[in-house]
Amino acid sequence: MANKKMANQAEKTLFQRNDGDEKERAICFSVCLKTQDEKEVLAGLEELKELAHTAGAEVLAEIYQNRDKIDAKYYIGAGKLAEIKDLAEKLKANCLICDDELSPAQLRNIEDYTKLKIIDRSLLILDIFAGRATSAEGKLQVALAQAQYRLPRIQFMLGFNSRLAGGIGTRGPGESLKETDRRHIQRRINTLREKLAELGKKRQIVRQHRTKSALTVAVVGYTNAGKSSLINSLCKSDLYTENQVFATLDPACRHLWLPKLATDSLLIDTVGFIRKLPHHLIEAFKSTLEEAAKADLLLLVLDAADTQAVAQLEVVENLLKQIGAAEVPRLYVANKMDLLHNDLSQVDSLLLNKLHTLCQPQDLFFISVKGNFQIEKLRAALQNKLQEIAENGD
């Protein structure tokens, strides 16, 4: 009952704005260090812009600065910050969004200097998660991640919320920080952890029961790579799909019918990965992410037409290591080949080379869910792979 009550309370506060709240008109900014590729930084800013749009903000400009190291006080140089402040006045922007997680001091210093609302990448992603989680467990997970993010920033956030009510960063599960103190947040973190531990035990029992009667395939990959669409295509199901980041958060399980397989098989949808995913979210979603670590097989889905596919693949591989899924057998699925006219020669050579170092040719598939291209070939491979796993398990 307590979990349900907290989930219902969270649902009432998601993405609510007061009539007087002003929509965020934002400037996105970042730093390009000497150790970074400029293209990678630009891609990060473009992704940040997409995240901002998903959260409901209007992005007016994107700016980055080449630096040797991050500025301890302002993250970006004081001179460049002055330029951003002037540009904000010219464009009538009311919000700044940074493509990194800022320290409490940096958040405070930037806001004091610019007199603008400041949001970092972690807070932006947390805000999106707050609006997308639908299950009781998902809302508890987001509430925990938000509380962990805010705890070291309580002094800054209290002033922030008292001056700038509503909008990105102030939504989601839990009480307003204006009404809490550090000890209250810590107690809340402890309570949320206890509730999630209870749900985690129940999830483990369900997982153990499921594995006795079926083989499980976890579908993993970068956000918006087409995981839910692939499950719908293979299972004839109706999971929610949308061309946007983090369209779905809560894991879903669908039956995969494979006529020549002696046992049942299940496809499990998982939350999409993204670069610089807040570590608070990884910790909070641990029990959910375990679906990948405990699966019999992984379907790693990537966007073959994305210019950042190699970098995204590296993000996914690294996150799989973090959650203990590095050794789980997998098939690699390069989706959205329709955007490349189903022509393998148009796939980026760097991506091809990367994939060939990660897997054998028989474990790599180039498909288009939208164009129904090579789906049956993938289905046949799934059947053979699962049959092999079942026989080895015996």
C-alpha positions in Angstrom: 0.0 0.0 0.0 2.8 2.4 0.8 4.4 1.8 -2.6 1.1 2.4 -4.3 0.4 5.6 -2.3 3.9 7.0 -3.1 3.4 6.2 -6.8 0.0 7.9 -6.9 1.5 10.9 -5.2 4.3 11.1 -7.7 1.9 10.7 -10.6 0.0 13.8 -9.6 3.1 16.0 -9.7 4.7 14.8 -12.9 5.3 17.6 -15.4 2.8 19.9 -13.7 3.3 23.6 -14.2 1.5 26.4 -12.6 -0.3 28.8 -14.9 2.3 31.5 -14.1 5.2 29.2 -14.9 7.2 30.4 -17.9 8.4 27.8 -20.4 12.2 27.3 -20.4 13.9 29.2 -23.3 17.3 27.7 -23.1 20.9 28.1 -24.2 22.9 24.8 -24.2 26.6 24.9 -23.5 29.6 22.6 -23.1 33.4 22.5 -22.9 35.6 20.8 -25.5 38.8 19.6 -23.8 42.0 18.9 -25.7 41.5 15.2 -25.1 38.1 15.3 -26.8 37.1 15.2 -30.5 35.2 18.3 -31.5 32.7 16.2 -33.4 31.9 14.3 -30.2 31.2 17.5 -28.3 29.0 18.8 -31.1 27.1 15.5 -31.1 26.7 15.8 -27.4 25.2 19.2 -27.7 22.8 18.0 -30.4 21.8 15.2 -28.0 21.4 17.7 -25.2 19.1 19.8 -27.4 17.0 16.7 -28.1 16.8 16.0 -24.4 15.8 19.6 -23.7 13.0 19.4 -26.2 11.8 16.1 -24.7 11.7 17.9 -21.3 9.6 20.7 -22.8 12.2 23.4 -23.3 12.9 25.5 -26.4 16.6 25.6 -27.3 17.6 29.0 -28.7 21.4 28.4 -29.1 24.2 25.9 -28.5 27.7 27.1 -27.4 30.9 25.3 -26.5 34.4 26.5 -25.5 37.8 24.9 -26.2 39.7 24.6 -22.9 42.6 22.7 -21.4 40.6 21.8 -18.3 37.2 22.4 -16.7 37.0 25.7 -14.8 36.5 24.9 -11.1 34.4 27.9 -10.4 32.2 28.3 -13.5 32.8 25.0 -15.5 33.2 27.2 -18.6 35.5 30.2 -18.7 34.3 33.5 -17.1 34.7 35.4 -20.4 32.7 32.8 -22.3 30.1 32.8 -19.5 29.8 36.6 -19.9 29.2 36.1 -23.6 26.5 33.5 -22.8 24.8 36.0 -20.4 24.8 38.7 -23.0 23.4 36.3 -25.6 20.7 35.2 -23.2 19.6 38.8 -22.7 19.6 39.3 -26.5 17.5 36.1 -27.2 15.4 36.5 -24.1 16.5 33.2 -22.7 15.6 32.3 -19.1 17.6 29.1 -18.7 21.0 27.6 -19.2 21.6 23.9 -19.7 25.1 22.3 -19.3 26.1 19.1 -21.1 27.8 17.8 -18.0 27.0 17.2 -14.3 27.9 20.4 -12.4 29.1 20.6 -8.8 26.9 22.4 -6.2 29.4 25.3 -6.2 29.4 25.6 -10.0 25.6 25.5 -10.1 25.5 28.3 -7.5 28.2 30.4 -9.1 26.7 30.3 -12.6 23.3 31.2 -11.3 24.7 34.0 -9.2 26.6 35.4 -12.2 24.0 35.1 -14.8 20.8 35.4 -12.7 19.4 32.6 -14.9 18.1 29.2 -14.0 20.8 26.6 -14.5 20.2 22.9 -15.3 22.9 20.3 -15.8 22.7 17.2 -17.9 22.0 14.9 -14.9 19.1 17.0 -13.6 17.7 17.2 -17.2 17.7 13.4 -17.6 16.2 12.9 -14.1 13.4 15.3 -15.1 12.6 13.3 -18.2 12.7 10.0 -16.3 10.3 11.6 -13.8 7.8 12.2 -16.6 8.2 8.8 -18.2 8.1 6.3 -15.3 4.6 4.8 -15.0 5.0 1.8 -12.7 5.2 2.1 -8.9 8.7 0.7 -9.0 9.8 3.0 -11.8 8.5 6.1 -9.8 10.3 4.9 -6.7 13.5 4.5 -8.7 13.3 8.0 -10.1 12.4 9.4 -6.7 15.5 7.7 -5.2 17.8 9.0 -8.0 16.4 12.6 -7.6 16.9 12.5 -3.9 20.5 11.3 -4.2 21.2 14.0 -6.8 19.7 16.7 -4.6 21.2 15.8 -1.3 24.7 17.3 -1.8 23.0 20.3 -3.5 20.4 21.0 -0.9 21.7 24.4 0.0 21.8 25.5 -3.6 18.5 23.8 -4.6 16.6 25.4 -1.7 17.4 28.9 -2.9 16.9 27.8 -6.5 13.4 26.5 -5.9 12.4 29.5 -3.8 13.3 31.9 -6.7 12.3 29.8 -9.7 9.2 27.7 -9.2 8.1 25.1 -11.6 9.6 23.8 -14.8 12.6 21.4 -15.5 14.3 20.1 -12.4 11.4 20.8 -10.0 9.1 18.1 -11.2 8.8 14.4 -10.2 8.3 12.2 -7.3 8.7 13.5 -3.8 8.1 16.6 -1.7 9.3 20.1 -2.6 12.8 20.8 -1.4 11.4 24.1 0.1 9.8 21.9 2.8 12.6 19.6 3.5 16.1 19.6 5.0 19.1 17.5 4.6 18.2 15.0 7.3 14.7 14.6 5.9 16.1 13.8 2.4 18.5 11.3 3.9 15.6 9.6 5.7 13.7 9.6 2.4 16.6 8.0 0.6 16.8 5.2 3.2 13.0 4.6 3.0 13.1 4.5 -0.8 16.0 2.1 -0.8 14.1 -0.2 1.6 10.9 -0.1 -0.6 13.0 -0.8 -3.7 14.8 -3.7 -2.0 11.4 -5.2 -1.2 10.3 -4.9 -4.8 13.7 -6.2 -5.9 13.2 -9.4 -4.0 9.7 -9.8 -5.6 11.3 -9.2 -9.0 13.9 -11.8 -8.3 11.3 -14.4 -7.3 9.4 -13.6 -10.5 12.6 -13.9 -12.5 13.5 -17.2 -11.0 10.0 -18.6 -11.7 10.3 -17.3 -15.3 13.7 -18.8 -16.0 12.4 -22.3 -14.9 9.9 -22.3 -17.7 11.4 -20.0 -20.4 14.6 -18.6 -21.9 14.9 -14.9 -21.6 16.3 -12.4 -24.2 16.9 -8.9 -22.9 16.8 -6.2 -25.6 19.4 -3.5 -24.8 20.9 -0.5 -26.6 21.2 3.2 -26.9 18.0 5.2 -26.4 15.9 5.6 -29.5 17.6 2.8 -31.4 14.3 1.0 -32.0 14.3 -1.7 -29.2 10.5 -1.5 -28.5 9.8 -1.5 -32.2 11.9 -4.6 -32.7 10.0 -6.4 -29.9 6.7 -5.4 -31.5 7.9 -6.8 -34.8 9.1 -10.1 -33.5 6.3 -10.7 -31.0 3.4 -9.0 -32.8 2.9 -6.9 -29.6 1.9 -3.3 -29.1 4.6 -1.7 -26.8 4.6 2.1 -26.9 7.0 3.4 -29.4 7.9 7.0 -30.3 10.8 8.6 -32.2 12.2 10.3 -29.1 14.7 9.6 -26.3 13.5 7.5 -23.4 10.1 6.8 -24.9 9.7 3.9 -22.4 11.4 3.3 -19.0 9.6 0.5 -17.3 10.7 -3.0 -18.5 8.1 -5.0 -20.4 8.1 -8.7 -21.2 6.6 -10.3 -24.3 6.3 -13.9 -25.4 8.4 -14.8 -28.5 7.0 -17.7 -30.5 9.6 -19.8 -32.1 8.1 -22.9 -33.6 11.2 -25.2 -33.6 12.2 -24.2 -30.0 11.4 -26.8 -27.4 11.0 -24.3 -24.6 9.2 -20.9 -24.3 11.1 -17.7 -24.9 10.6 -14.2 -23.7 11.8 -10.8 -25.0 12.4 -8.2 -22.2 12.5 -4.5 -23.1 14.9 -2.4 -21.0 15.5 1.3 -20.4 17.6 2.9 -23.2 21.2 3.8 -22.4 22.7 7.2 -23.1 26.1 8.9 -22.7 26.8 10.4 -19.3 23.8 8.5 -17.8 23.7 9.8 -14.1 25.2 7.3 -11.8 22.3 7.8 -9.4 20.0 6.4 -12.1 22.2 3.4 -12.6 22.1 2.7 -8.9 18.4 3.3 -8.5 17.5 1.2 -11.6 19.8 -1.6 -10.5 17.1 -4.2 -10.0 15.6 -3.4 -13.4 18.9 -3.4 -15.2 19.5 -6.8 -13.7 17.1 -8.1 -16.3 20.0 -7.8 -18.7 22.6 -9.3 -16.4 20.4 -12.3 -15.6 19.1 -12.9 -19.2 20.1 -16.0 -21.2 20.8 -13.8 -24.3 21.2 -10.1 -25.2 19.9 -8.5 -28.3 22.1 -5.4 -28.6 20.3 -2.9 -30.9 22.0 0.1 -32.5 21.0 2.7 -35.0 23.1 1.9 -38.1 22.3 5.3 -39.7 23.4 7.4 -36.8 26.7 9.2 -37.3 27.5 8.6 -33.6 26.8 4.9 -33.7 30.3 3.9 -32.8 30.4 6.2 -29.7 26.9 5.0 -28.8 27.9 1.4 -29.1 30.9 2.1 -26.7 28.5 3.6 -24.2 26.3 0.6 -24.3 29.2 -1.8 -23.9 30.6 0.1 -21.0 27.3 0.2 -19.2 26.8 -3.5 -19.7 30.1 -4.0 -17.9 28.9 -1.8 -15.1 25.8 -3.8 -14.5 27.5 -7.2 -14.7 26.2 -8.2 -18.2 29.6 -8.2 -20.0 29.7 -12.0 -20.3 26.1 -12.6 -21.4 25.9 -14.1 -24.9 24.6 -11.6 -27.4 23.5 -10.9 -31.0 24.2 -7.5 -32.5 21.4 -5.9 -34.4 22.0 -2.8 -36.6 18.6 -1.3 -37.1 17.2 1.5 -39.3 18.8 0.2 -42.5 15.9 1.7 -44.4 17.6 5.1 -43.8 20.6 3.7 -45.7 18.4 2.2 -48.5 19.1 -1.3 -47.1 22.6 -0.9 -48.6 25.4 -2.4 -46.5 28.0 -0.4 -48.4 26.5 2.8 -46.9 27.1 1.7 -43.3 30.0 3.7 -41.8 33.2 1.8 -42.1 34.3 2.6 -38.6 31.1 1.0 -37.3 31.6 -2.1 -39.4 35.2 -2.4 -38.1 34.0 -2.0 -34.5 31.3 -4.6 -34.9 33.6 -7.1 -36.5 36.0 -6.8 -33.5 33.1 -7.5 -31.1 31.4 -10.4 -32.7 31.4 -13.2 -35.3 29.7 -12.6 -38.6 26.9 -15.1 -37.7 26.0 -13.0 -34.7 25.6 -9.7 -36.6 22.4 -8.6 -38.4 21.6 -5.5 -40.4 17.8 -5.0 -40.3 15.0 -2.5 -40.7 12.1 -2.9 -38.4 10.2 -0.1 -40.3 10.9 -1.7 -43.7 10.6 -5.3 -42.4 14.1 -6.0 -43.8 15.9 -9.2 -42.6 13.5 -9.6 -39.6 12.9 -13.3 -40.4 16.6 -13.9 -40.8 17.1 -12.5 -37.3 14.2 -14.6 -36.0 15.8 -17.7 -37.4 19.1 -16.8 -35.7 17.3 -16.2 -32.4 15.8 -19.7 -32.6 19.2 -21.3 -33.4 21.0 -19.4 -30.6 18.4 -20.1 -28.0 18.3 -23.8 -29.0 22.1 -23.9 -28.5 21.8 -22.2 -25.1 19.0 -24.7 -24.1 21.1 -27.7 -25.1 24.1 -26.4 -23.3 22.0 -25.7 -20.2 20.9 -29.3 -20.2 
